[in-house]
Amino acid sequence: MAAGAVSRVAIITGAGTGIGRALALRLAADGVHILAVGRRETPLTELQRDAGGAEHVTPVVADVASADGRAAIVSAAKGHGPIDFLVQNAGTIAPIAALADIKPSEWEQAFAVNVHGPLFLLQALNERLRRPGARVLHIGSGAASKAVGGWTAYCATKAAFLSVYRSMAAELRPEGVLVGSVRPGIVNTPMQVAIRDADEAAMPDVSFFKGLHAAMEPGAAAPGSAPPSGSLDTPENVAAFLSFLLTRSGDDEFGAEEWDIRDASHHHRWTTRKA
Ligand SMILES: NC(=O)c1ccc[n+]([C@@H]2O[C@H](COP(=O)([O-])OP(=O)(O)OC[C@H]3O[C@@H](n4cnc5c(N)ncnc54)[C@H](OP(=O)(O)O)[C@@H]3O)[C@@H](O)[C@H]2O)c1
């Protein structure tokens, strides 16, 4: 970066692994300073190392589900000027359970991480978002609008998260803050490991997800590829799409409707490889 240039700033929750890590590395390579949030310190310091050091990534060990955790994120943001991007990516698939086995405490924890956390993090950071021009991106899921056996908590929380996006997109747009949402497809991350590890009695479709993983070919779904059908996408390819959404999509389209990586109508705008 040129001397004196001011870096853009992104807060990415769940940045230590999976989609959040890949997006953090991609944006950091483009000169965005990343406040990388997660509960475990080691994945965040490894991300910092892999991104080139403290100039590029600030690890923020915090739980988005707790008020203390959100306060720690606000505190970490204080030295960094207006926030350009808030990526609400931290999420949990737990509990994967049939009706008889859903525990109230696990149900509440799923809502605390997937719904309450991002809503109240946005509330806490709202005054620090760049006006005009900040972009808030929800990492949503197709599970918001369809049933998957055993995923009752995940489907319900992602549906609520989608609703929060719609309300915030309408409420904050007049203030110059754009809120968008995206379905990233089915992606080879630790969350998919948890899905493949589920008991078939709790999740009857577990073999479908095992099949998607088994069908992955080495080198497939490199960054800039159309998302594969019949196998898992890579976090790096999803990050190429999310980077396009955050930095190159238009203001009018960013929060207008939820984006879906599988929608071929936008592939020519961010893919760089032939199908
Ligand atoms: N993979 C898929 O196929 C897929 C499909 C659709 C949507 N998504 C969505 O994509 C997002 C990222 O998931 P992923 O697939 O990349 O899985 P992942 O690797 O498991 O990422 C989840 C991240 O969230 C962090 N996290 C969890 N609870 C947290 C909390 N309370 N506070 C702060 N950080 C927390 C985790 O780190 P710590 O444990 O260290 O906190 C982890 O780094 C999720 O919102 C998920 O619902 C994934």
The ligand as a Gaussian input file, in Angstrom:
#p B3LYP/6-31G(d) Opt

LIG

0 1
 N      -20.242000     -25.038000       4.495000
 C      -21.426000     -24.996000       3.905000
 O      -21.779000     -25.879000       3.114000
 C      -22.339000     -23.830000       4.165000
 C      -23.505000     -23.746000       3.390000
 C      -24.371000     -22.670000       3.598000
 C      -24.051000     -21.720000       4.556000
 N      -22.918000     -21.843000       5.317000
 C      -22.648000     -20.813000       6.314000
 O      -21.335000     -20.331000       6.164000
 C      -20.888000     -19.777000       7.405000
 C      -19.469000     -20.242000       7.677000
 O      -19.477000     -21.631000       7.894000
 P      -18.355000     -22.614000       7.336000
 O      -19.028000     -23.568000       6.443000
 O      -17.198000     -21.853000       6.845000
 O      -18.029000     -23.464000       8.652000
 P      -16.943000     -23.319000       9.802000
 O      -15.587000     -23.497000       9.243000
 O      -17.411000     -24.216000      10.876000
 O      -17.053000     -21.797000      10.243000
 C      -17.779000     -21.315000      11.322000
 C      -16.889000     -20.336000      12.050000
 O      -17.681000     -19.638000      13.007000
 C      -16.936000     -19.525000      14.192000
 N      -17.898000     -19.427000      15.274000
 C      -18.829000     -20.341000      15.624000
 N      -19.516000     -19.919000      16.682000
 C      -19.013000     -18.703000      17.009000
 C      -19.301000     -17.768000      18.021000
 N      -20.257000     -18.009000      18.941000
 N      -18.599000     -16.611000      18.061000
 C      -17.625000     -16.375000      17.153000
 N      -17.306000     -17.223000      16.170000
 C      -17.993000     -18.383000      16.108000
 C      -16.060000     -20.761000      14.265000
 O      -14.844000     -20.530000      14.963000
 P      -14.704000     -20.787000      16.549000
 O      -15.229000     -22.175000      16.778000
 O      -13.233000     -20.650000      16.809000
 O      -15.495000     -19.729000      17.218000
 C      -15.757000     -21.013000      12.794000
 O      -14.539000     -20.393000      12.419000
 C      -21.908000     -20.211000       8.448000
 O      -22.765000     -19.116000       8.767000
 C      -22.699000     -21.303000       7.742000
 O      -24.014000     -21.411000       8.224000
 C      -22.052000     -22.873000       5.136000

